[in-house]
Amino acid sequence: MKNIAIIGGSGFVGTKLISILKEKNSLNLSNYDKNQSSEYSNITHIGDVRNLEQLKEQLKDQDLVILLAAEHRDDVSPISLYYDVNVEGMRNVLRAMNEHNIKNIIFTSTVAIYGLNKNNPEEDHPADPFNHYGKSKWQAEQLLREWYEKEPEERAAMVIRPTVIFGEDNRGNVYNLLYQIASGKFLMVGNGKNKKSMAYVGNVASFIKHCIENKEEGFHVYNYADKPDLSMNELIKEVERSLEKKLPPIRIPFWVGLLGGYAFDTLSFITRKNFSVSSVRVKKFCATTQFDSTKLHNTFTPPYSIHEGLKRTLQHEFI
């Protein structure tokens, strides 16, 4: 029986991953997270990736580590948390793995390392992160590569760079968009022609399972995005059809939306409160964020299409 430690498994992706992996009786799962799992408390151990001694204790007798834990929100404060959790957390995980001679790790990074408005980057595209989340994840990847290269004949490392992930019970940016459309509060910023790569959580979790079942020796990097990419106009039409709603054709120019975002940034700074609108979110909404995932799809067939993933999410959340 293979022992697998999932670090950060109490969250959205981790919960879906555990539900899929528990179907295999040959796997012995444990979850290490700073938060209790709402569904899998029986296998969850409370701890923090910033605590090396806790990690050493948790990783005893493990065969594989799946590192999901991360600080990833747009409004994390202080900024140093991105680096304390994402970079130093990786360093601690690798130290704990060395302590117990664990040679295999799967790490969920992010396409944010490429930066904004890149032309459909493949895995070998130069890194150019525009925010602290992307910068910290890129630094974590470099630590992982250094670890692998010290014993390349014995170690195996898999880096998965997902685009924005959506799905049932998630409360991230895609959910916020869907909620605004469903509630009639949505206001279009920009011309809507910019395309977005997205990933359905059931597919991402299934790909991680695929990686476990089809272990590759060496150091491998995969972008994860479900295809085809939808423009914002196409995405809105898809939601309108599923929810049988029609939005008013009102559009705000990008520069007006950006000014509004800066105004909310200022208000957030003054009041010390977080708002759903910010300059970063306006930029991300209007940016083209397409990512090439040909390498992944040459070896893996997702169980759900992007349209099925959206439909499942919308029916679960709003119908």
N, C-alpha and C positions, 0 to 999 in steps of 0.2 A: 504493500500500500504506500502511495506517495504522500508525504506530508507537505502541505502547501500553506505558507503564511501569507495572508493578504493584509497588507499594511494600508489602512485607510478604507477598510471595507464596509464601514457603517454608512457611507454616503450613497448617492444616487447610483453611480456606476457599480460600486462594490456590492450593493444589495442585489442588483440584477445579476451580477457575476456569480455571487454565492448561490443564488437560486438555480442557476444553470449548472454550476459545478456539483451541487449536491445531488444531482441526478446520477452521478457516477459513483458507484460504491467503492471504487478503487482509490478514491481520494480522501484524505483526512485533512479537513480544513480548519484553520484557526484565523480569527480576525483580530488585528491589533489596531485600536483607534482611540482617539481622545474622547470620542462620543460613543455612548451605548448604541448598539444596533437595535432598530425598532422591530426587526423580524428575526434576528439571529443572535440574541443575547447569550444563548447557551454556548456559543463558540467564540464570544467576544471577550477580549482582555483590554482593559482601559489603560492607556498610556500615550506617550507623546514621542514623536520621532526625534525631538530635541533631547530626549533622555537616553543616553547611550546605554546605561546599565539596564534600564527596562528593556531595551531592544535586545541586548545580549541574552537576557532571561527568556524573552519571547521566542527567539529564533533557535533555541536548542532543538536538535533533532529534526530540523526542517530540511527538505530537499530542494524546495523552490520558493523564492520570494516574489510576490507580485506587489510592486510599489505603486499605490494609487494616491497616497496622501499628498496634499498640496494646499498651499494658500493660493487662491485663484480669482477671488472677486476683484472687481475694478476698484473698489474703495477700501482696500485693506489699509489699516493704520495701526501702528506706524509702518512705514514702507519696509523697514528692516525685517518685518515678519516674513516677507517673500523669501528673503535670503536665509533667515534662520530656519524656516521650515523646509523650503524646497532645495536649498543647497546644502546647508549643514545637516539637514535631515537625511539627504542622500549619503553624505559622508558618514554619518552614524550608522546607517543601514549597512553600508559596505564594510565598516569596521566590525559590526556585529556578525556579518556573514563570514568575514575572515576568521573571527573568533571560533566559529563552528564549522569552518571549512566548507561553506555552502558555495557552490560553483555556478548556480543558475538563477537568473533574475529576469523578470519582465517589468518594464518601467513605462508608465504612461506619461509621456511628455506632452507636447502641444505644437500645433502648427503656428502658434504665435511667435515662434522663434524666427519665422521668415519675415515678419513685419507686414505692413499694410500694402495693399494694391500691387502685389507681386503678380507676375504673369504665370499663373498656374504652376507653382514651383513643384519640382520633383524632390526626392529625398536628398539629393546631392546639391541642392540650391544653397548658396551662401546664407548663413544666418545673419539676420538684421532685425532683431526684436525691437519693437517701439515702446514697450512698456516693461515695468519691473517684473511682471509675471513671466513674460517671454524671456527676459534676460536671465532670471533666476532658473528657469527650466533649462535654458541652454547651458548655463554653468553646471547644472546637475548632470546633464548629458556628458559634458566634458569629464567630470569626475568618474562617471561610469565607464567611459571609454578608457581612461587611464587605468582604472581597476582591471578591466578586461585585458589590456595590453601587457600587464605584468605577467599573466599566465594564459596566453591566448590558446594554447593547446588543451587546456583543462577547463576553461571557463566559457560560459555561454551567456550572452546578454541580448535581450530583445527590447528595442525602443519603439513604442507605438506613439505616433503623433496624431491624435485625433483633432478634427475640426470641431466646431461647436456641437455639443451632444444634446439631444432632446429626447423626450420620452415621457411615459406615464410617471406621475408623482415628482417630476422635476420642477424646480422653481427658479430656473435660470433665465437667461435672456430670451431664449426661444419661447418659453412659457409666457413670459411677460408680454411678448409680442402677440402671441395667440390670445392671451387674456384680453388685451386691449382691443383686438379685432372683435372677439366674441362679445365684449361688453359695449361695443360701439364707441369706445373712447379713442380709437386709433386715428392718428393724423399722419399722413404720408409726408416724409421729408425726402427731397430729391426726386429724380425722375423715375426711380424704380427699376432702371435697366441693369443696375449692378447685380451680378450673380453671387450666390452664396453656396458654398459647400457646407453640407450638414451631415450629421451622423446620428442614426437612430440607436438608442442605448441597447436594444436587444441584439443589434448587429455587432456593436462594439464588444459586448460581453461574449458573444458567440465567437468573435475572432480571437479573443484571448484564450478561450477554451480550445480553439483550433491550434493555437500556438503551443499550448500545453501538450496536446495530443500528437502534434507533429513537430517535436523539438528540433530546432536547427542549431547546429554547432556554429560558433563564431559570434560576431557582433553584427546585428541586423537592425535596420531602421525602416519603418513602414509609416507612410502617411495613411490616416484612415478618414475616408469621406465616402458616403453613399452617393451613387450617381443615378440619374443625371443631376447636375447643379441647376438650381432654380433661380431665376431672377426674382427680385422682390415683388415685381408685378405678378409673376407666375405663382409665387408662394401665396400671395394675398388671394388670388383667384381660387387656388386650391382650398384655402381655408373658407372662403365664401361659399364654395360649392358644398363642402362637408357640413358647414353649419347653417346653410341656407340663409345667409345674410348678404346684404349688399351695402358696401361702404360708399359714402359720398365721395365724388371724384375731386376732392380738395387736396392740393399738394402745396407744401411749403418749400421754397427754394433752400438748397443746402446751406447757403450762407446765413439765412435767417434762422434756421434750426441750430446752426453752430453758435450764433450769438446767444440764442436762448440757453444753450448748454453751458456757455461761459457764465451766464447770469446765475444759473443754478449752482455752478462751481463756487462762485463768490458767496452765494447764500449759504451753501453747505459749510464753507470755511468760517463764516461769521457765526452761524448757529450751532456748528458742530453736529449737524444732522445730515444723514444721507438721503438723497432724493433719487427717484427713478430716472430722472433726466440729468445728463452730464455731457460735457463736451466730448469725453472719450466715447460714450455710448452713441452719440450722434455720428462721430467719425466712423465708428465700427459699423453702424447701421448703413451708412451710405457708401462704405468701401466695398470694392470688389474683393471677395475673399474666396477664391477658387484654388483648389489644391489637387495636384495630380496623384491619384491613388491607383494607377495602372499596375504598379508592382504588386500591391496587395491583392487586387482583384484577379491577377493572373494565377493566384494560388488559393483563393478563398471566394466562395459564393455566399453572400449574405442570405440569411433565411427570409428577410423582408425587403421589399423595394422601398425607396424613399417615400413613395405615395402611400404604401401600406403602413409605414411607420407613422406618417402624419395622421392618417385616418385613425389608427389605433389610439394615438395620443389624444386627438380631438374628441373622440367618442368617450374615452375614459374621463377626460377633464371637464367637458362642457356639454355632454348630452345625457 
